[in-house]
Amino acid sequence: MQVASIKLYSLNYNDSKTYIAAALFVVGNILLPQLCHLVPQGGMIMLPIYFFTLVGAYKYGWKVGLLTALLSPLCNHLLFGMPAAAMLMPIWVKSTVLAITAGYVASRYGKVSLALMAAVVAVYQLLGGAFEWAWTGSLAAALQDLRLGLPGMLTQVVGGYLFIKYILKR
Protein backbone atom coordinates (compact mmCIF):
# COMPACT_ATOMS: atom_id res chain seq x y z
CA MET A 1 0.00 0.00 0.00
CA GLN A 2 1.40 3.32 -1.07
CA VAL A 3 1.10 6.24 1.34
CA ALA A 4 2.01 9.83 0.58
CA SER A 5 2.56 12.53 3.16
CA ILE A 6 1.12 15.76 1.91
CA LYS A 7 0.16 19.13 3.28
CA LEU A 8 -3.51 19.06 4.21
CA TYR A 9 -5.49 22.12 5.26
CA SER A 10 -8.59 22.81 7.28
CA LEU A 11 -9.82 26.13 5.96
CA ASN A 12 -12.49 28.06 7.85
CA TYR A 13 -15.49 30.05 6.64
CA ASN A 14 -13.83 33.33 7.70
CA ASP A 15 -10.92 32.69 5.31
CA SER A 16 -11.28 33.93 1.73
CA LYS A 17 -9.19 30.96 0.56
CA THR A 18 -12.13 28.73 1.52
CA TYR A 19 -14.40 30.43 -1.00
CA ILE A 20 -11.76 30.62 -3.72
CA ALA A 21 -10.97 26.92 -3.35
CA ALA A 22 -14.64 25.97 -3.25
CA ALA A 23 -15.37 28.07 -6.34
CA LEU A 24 -12.58 26.35 -8.26
CA PHE A 25 -13.83 22.91 -7.24
CA VAL A 26 -17.39 23.83 -8.16
CA VAL A 27 -16.14 24.85 -11.62
CA GLY A 28 -14.41 21.46 -11.85
CA ASN A 29 -17.65 19.76 -10.81
CA ILE A 30 -19.44 21.66 -13.58
CA LEU A 31 -16.92 20.96 -16.34
CA LEU A 32 -16.16 17.30 -15.58
CA PRO A 33 -19.82 16.18 -15.73
CA GLN A 34 -20.24 18.02 -19.04
CA LEU A 35 -17.33 16.02 -20.46
CA CYS A 36 -18.67 12.76 -19.07
CA HIS A 37 -22.15 13.42 -20.46
CA LEU A 38 -20.69 13.37 -23.97
CA VAL A 39 -20.65 9.57 -23.59
CA PRO A 40 -24.01 7.77 -23.31
CA GLN A 41 -24.72 7.17 -19.59
CA GLY A 42 -21.36 8.82 -18.87
CA GLY A 43 -22.70 10.57 -15.80
CA MET A 44 -24.16 7.41 -14.29
CA ILE A 45 -20.99 5.45 -15.04
CA MET A 46 -18.34 8.00 -14.03
CA LEU A 47 -20.21 9.78 -11.17
CA PRO A 48 -18.30 13.00 -12.01
CA ILE A 49 -20.23 15.36 -9.73
CA TYR A 50 -18.45 13.87 -6.71
CA PHE A 51 -14.84 14.01 -7.91
CA PHE A 52 -13.87 17.55 -6.95
CA THR A 53 -15.95 17.41 -3.78
CA LEU A 54 -13.75 14.50 -2.69
CA VAL A 55 -10.54 16.26 -3.68
CA GLY A 56 -11.54 19.60 -2.16
CA ALA A 57 -12.71 18.16 1.15
CA TYR A 58 -9.70 15.89 1.51
CA LYS A 59 -7.11 18.54 0.68
CA TYR A 60 -8.72 21.70 2.13
CA GLY A 61 -11.13 20.40 4.77
CA TRP A 62 -14.78 19.60 5.17
CA LYS A 63 -15.89 23.24 4.94
CA VAL A 64 -14.51 23.61 1.41
CA GLY A 65 -15.96 20.20 0.66
CA LEU A 66 -19.38 21.14 2.01
CA LEU A 67 -19.56 24.32 -0.06
CA THR A 68 -18.53 22.32 -3.12
CA ALA A 69 -20.99 19.53 -2.28
CA LEU A 70 -23.96 21.85 -1.99
CA LEU A 71 -23.21 24.29 -4.80
CA SER A 72 -22.03 21.87 -7.52
CA PRO A 73 -25.32 19.98 -8.02
CA LEU A 74 -27.34 23.19 -7.73
CA CYS A 75 -25.21 25.02 -10.32
CA ASN A 76 -25.32 22.03 -12.67
CA HIS A 77 -29.08 21.79 -12.29
CA LEU A 78 -29.63 25.50 -12.90
CA LEU A 79 -27.25 25.65 -15.87
CA PHE A 80 -27.94 22.32 -17.59
CA GLY A 81 -30.98 20.72 -15.95
CA MET A 82 -28.77 17.88 -14.72
CA PRO A 83 -29.13 16.41 -12.23
CA ALA A 84 -32.89 16.37 -12.41
CA ALA A 85 -34.66 18.22 -9.58
CA ALA A 86 -35.92 14.92 -8.13
CA MET A 87 -32.33 13.72 -7.72
CA LEU A 88 -30.93 16.85 -6.06
CA MET A 89 -31.64 15.74 -2.50
CA PRO A 90 -30.00 12.29 -2.79
CA ILE A 91 -26.99 13.87 -4.54
CA TRP A 92 -26.75 16.59 -1.88
CA VAL A 93 -26.84 13.97 0.86
CA LYS A 94 -24.20 11.79 -0.83
CA SER A 95 -22.04 14.84 -1.51
CA THR A 96 -22.40 16.08 2.06
CA VAL A 97 -21.50 12.68 3.50
CA LEU A 98 -18.55 12.58 1.10
CA ALA A 99 -17.33 16.05 2.16
CA ILE A 100 -17.61 15.35 5.88
CA THR A 101 -16.06 11.89 5.60
CA ALA A 102 -13.17 13.06 3.40
CA GLY A 103 -12.45 16.02 5.66
CA TYR A 104 -12.54 13.83 8.76
CA VAL A 105 -10.31 11.10 7.31
CA ALA A 106 -7.77 13.64 6.06
CA SER A 107 -7.58 15.41 9.43
CA ARG A 108 -7.54 12.14 11.38
CA TYR A 109 -4.77 10.44 9.39
CA GLY A 110 -2.89 13.42 7.95
CA LYS A 111 -1.98 11.58 4.78
CA VAL A 112 -3.45 10.31 1.55
CA SER A 113 -3.45 6.68 0.44
CA LEU A 114 -5.45 4.53 -1.91
CA ALA A 115 -6.90 2.64 1.06
CA LEU A 116 -8.06 5.84 2.77
CA MET A 117 -9.58 7.14 -0.47
CA ALA A 118 -11.36 3.81 -0.99
CA ALA A 119 -12.72 3.96 2.56
CA VAL A 120 -14.08 7.49 1.99
CA VAL A 121 -15.77 6.45 -1.26
CA ALA A 122 -17.23 3.32 0.36
CA VAL A 123 -18.68 5.30 3.29
CA TYR A 124 -20.37 7.93 1.14
CA GLN A 125 -21.74 5.30 -1.24
CA LEU A 126 -23.12 3.11 1.54
CA LEU A 127 -24.65 5.90 3.64
CA GLY A 128 -25.78 7.87 0.59
CA GLY A 129 -27.27 4.76 -0.99
CA ALA A 130 -29.20 4.02 2.21
CA PHE A 131 -30.58 7.56 2.18
CA GLU A 132 -31.47 7.31 -1.51
CA TRP A 133 -33.35 4.08 -0.85
CA ALA A 134 -35.29 5.71 1.98
CA TRP A 135 -35.92 8.88 -0.06
CA THR A 136 -37.02 7.22 -3.30
CA GLY A 137 -38.37 3.96 -1.90
CA SER A 138 -36.46 2.21 -4.67
CA LEU A 139 -33.69 -0.22 -3.89
CA ALA A 140 -32.85 -0.31 -7.62
CA ALA A 141 -32.26 3.46 -7.63
CA ALA A 142 -30.15 3.19 -4.49
CA LEU A 143 -28.01 0.46 -6.02
CA GLN A 144 -27.57 2.18 -9.39
CA ASP A 145 -24.22 3.73 -8.41
CA LEU A 146 -22.96 0.31 -7.36
CA ARG A 147 -24.35 -1.34 -10.48
CA LEU A 148 -23.20 1.20 -13.06
CA GLY A 149 -20.80 3.51 -11.23
CA LEU A 150 -17.89 1.23 -10.37
CA PRO A 151 -15.66 2.90 -13.01
CA GLY A 152 -16.50 6.26 -11.46
CA MET A 153 -15.78 5.06 -7.95
CA LEU A 154 -12.46 3.64 -9.10
CA THR A 155 -11.69 6.96 -10.78
CA GLN A 156 -12.53 8.78 -7.55
CA VAL A 157 -10.19 6.56 -5.55
CA VAL A 158 -7.24 6.45 -7.95
CA GLY A 159 -7.79 9.81 -9.64
CA GLY A 160 -8.49 11.57 -6.35
CA TYR A 161 -5.33 10.09 -4.84
CA LEU A 162 -3.21 11.13 -7.83
CA PHE A 163 -4.81 14.58 -8.03
CA ILE A 164 -4.15 15.29 -4.35
CA LYS A 165 -0.67 13.78 -4.34
CA TYR A 166 0.72 15.22 -7.56
CA ILE A 167 -1.39 18.18 -8.66
CA LEU A 168 -2.22 19.75 -5.31
CA LYS A 169 1.21 19.22 -3.76
CA ARG A 170 1.29 22.46 -1.77
Salt bridges, closest charged atoms under 4 A:
GLU132 OE1 - LYS94 NZ 2.91
ASP145 OD2 - LYS94 NZ 2.62
